[in-house]
Amino acid sequence: MELLEWDAHSYDALPLPHTRWGAGVLDRLALQGDETVLDIGCGTGRDTQQLLLRLPRGRVFAVDGSRQMLAALRDRLPTEPRLSAYRADLREDLGLPQIGGRTVPLDAAMSVATLHWLPDHEPLFVRLHEALRPGGMFVAECGGAGNIAAVRTAVAAVAGSDGAEVWNFADADTTGKRLDAVGFRDVETALVPDPARLERGEQLEAYLATVVLGPHVRALPAPERRPFVRAVAAQLAEPEIDYVRLRIRARA
């Protein structure tokens, strides 16, 4: 499957709970200010910008698969010398530079609302464990088991299938065992319900089309996209995205 491409401008214009999720991830990282940190799925750079504020003597590698998202990040942070941004397929690579044939060692890695777009988490966990220094922290938040269940039911009512192959909503126990298996320690995982309420009509439909159902929408012919999103929105009893977040914290 091709890498997902995103409408970065529309994405940033929406009332995103991702901002709150990103702040929580940064708080759980507990940085000292001089670390080298990887931002996995950096998007338009909202969290990257906040991360840099916490690293006055540090450095950030920001990785994403979307050209539009990376372009928006570079517009947001055009002259930041502590930032290196890369496009990479996170299913296969972290996009990190190498020195002397070895990947640049990381003190920490973070990810906000990205891992559920990857079909298999274990290869990423392996690469992260290899890239982190001993004791390096990995903190992430993504969609977990039960995430957007009502939305998926609405999609199935409209399309006959919810297109579950698009997402990977892992449970906390399985994720913890996967992290343990590749060598992480002090592993903490939890599922946390965190619904996001929107205004019914244009805002809800734009949010669904841009943030939640992007792959479904792009697979349709252009004339069918808006009617599809409107039909899904009409199936929802409340103008709400029933998020369940998987929170991860582990040490290499």
N, C-alpha and C positions, 0 to 999 in steps of 0.2 A: 504494500500500500504506500502511495506517495506521502511525503511529509505534509502535515496539515498547514495550510496557509490561512492567515487570519486578517480580518479587516481591523487593523490596529487603531485607526482613527475612531471608528464606531465603538470599538472595545473600550477605549479610554473615556468615551463620552458617557458611558453608562454608570449607574450607581453600584459599583462593584463591592461585594463583601470581601473580595480578595485583598483589599487594602487592610482590613482588620486581620485577616488570616496572616498576611505578611508580617504585620507588626508582632503578632504572637510568635511566629517562627523566629524573628530576630531576637525577641526577648529570651526565648529558650536557648539560643546560641550562646548567650553570656560571653560576648567578645571582650577582649582586653584592649583592642584598638590597633594592634600591629600584625594581625593575621593575614594570611593569603586565603581567600574564601572563594569557592565556586558557587555561582547562582545558577541552578539547573532549571531551564525553562524560564528565562528572565523576562520574557514578554516585552512590554514597552518600557520597562526599566523603573517602574514605581518603587519596587522593593530594592532594586539595585541602588537607586539613589539614596534610600534610607540606610542601606547597608554601608555605603561609602561614608555617610555621616558618622557611623560608629567605628570607622577604620581610618582615623587621621594619619596613621603611620603604616597602613596596610595596603592590600591590593585585592582587586576583584577580577575574576574571570567570569564573564556572563555568557551563557550558552543557550541557544534557542534554535529551533528548526525552521522558524518562519522569517522570511526575508523582510516582510512588512513590520513585524514586531521589532526586529533588530534595527531597522531604519528609524523607527519611532524612538528606540532607546538612544540611538546616536544623536537624534535631534534633541532629546532631553538632556543628554550629557555630552555635548560636542567636543569639549576640550579637557576632559578629565584624564590626567596622565596615569592615574592609578587603576584605570579600567581597560581591560582587553575583552572585546566582544567577538564571539565566534558563532558561525552557523554550523550545526552538526546534527546528524541523525542520532538521537539519544538511544535509539534501539541498538545502535552499533558502536557509538563512540561518544566520548565526553568533549571532544574538540580541543583538548588542552595541548599547548605546545610542549615540545620535548627539548631537553638539554642533555647532550651527550647520550642520546638514545633512550633517556629516561623521562617519564612524565614529570612535569613540575610538581613537587610535593605540596599538598594542601594542608592547611591547618584546620579547615572546616568546610562543610558543604551544606547548602540549604536549597529547598525547593518549595514553591508555593503553587498549588493547583495545577500540577503538571503530570505527576506520576500515573494518574488514572488514564492518561492518553497512551501509555506504553503497554503493549500487549503482554510483556513479561517483565516483572520487576527484578528477578534474580540476577540476570546478566548485568543490569545497572548496579545492583548492590555489590557484585564482584568487582566491577571496575572502580567503584567508589572506594571500596576497602583498599584496593591496590594503590589508589591515588592519594589517600589520606595518610598523613604522618601517624605513627603510633600515638594513640590518645586523641586523635582528631575527631571532632564532633560532626555528626550528620543529623540535621533537623529538617523535617519535611511535614507538609500538610497536603492532603489530596482527597479526592472523593473516595469513600470507603463503602463497605458492604451496606446496602440499603439506600445508597445515595440516589437522589432524584427518582425514587420509586414511582411517585405519582406522575411525574413527567413521562417516564417510560411507559406507564399504563396508557397515558393519553396518546403517545406516539403510536403504540400498538393499535389503539382504537381507530386511528386515522389511517395508518399504513399497513395494518395487518401483522406487523412485527415491530419491536422496539429498536431493532438494529443494535442489539447488545454487543455485537462484535466490535463496535466503535470504542467501547470503554473497558477498563479493567478496574473494577471496584473491589479491592481486596479486603479481607477481614483482618482484624487486629492480631489474632492468634497466628494465622498463617504468615503474616508479614513478620511478626516477631521471630518465628522459627526460621524463616528465610534469612533474616539478618544474622541470627545466631549461626546458621550453617556456613555462612561465608566468612565468619570470624569477628563480627561485631560483638561488643560486650556492653553491659549496662543498658540493655535494650528496653525501651519503653514504647508501647503502642496502645492506642485507645481510639475508639469510635465515639464521635461527639456530634449529636444532632445540632444543626445550625441553620434553620430555614431563613431564606431571604424573601421578604415581602416586597412586591412591586406594585405599580399602578396598572390596573387592568387597561388593556387597549394598546396604544402605541409603545409604551415603555416595556410592558411585558413581552410583546411580540418582538421588539428589537432585541431584548435580552435573550430570549429563546433563540432567535436566529443567529445572533452574534456569538454568544458565550456557550450555550448549552448544545444546540443542535447544528452547529456549523457543518460538520461532515455530512449530516443527513440533507441539509439544504443544498450544499454544493453538488450532491449526487443527482439532484433533480434538474430537469430543464428549467430555464429561467422563468417561463410563464407560470410554472407550477409552484415556485418557491414561496411566494407570499401567501397564496391560499393554503398551502400545507401548514405554515407556521400559525396562521389564524385559526385553522381547524384544531391544531394541537392546543393552542391557548384556550379555545372555547371548551375543550374537554376538561380543563382544570377547574375543580370546584372553587378554589381560591387562587388569587393572583400571587402565587408563592412558588418558589423553587425549594423543594424539600431536601435540602442538602444534609448529608451525613458525612462528616469529615474524619478521615483517618489521620491521626497525628503520630509522628514518628520521632523518636530521639534515640540515638545510639552512638557509641564511641568505638573508634577503630582500635 
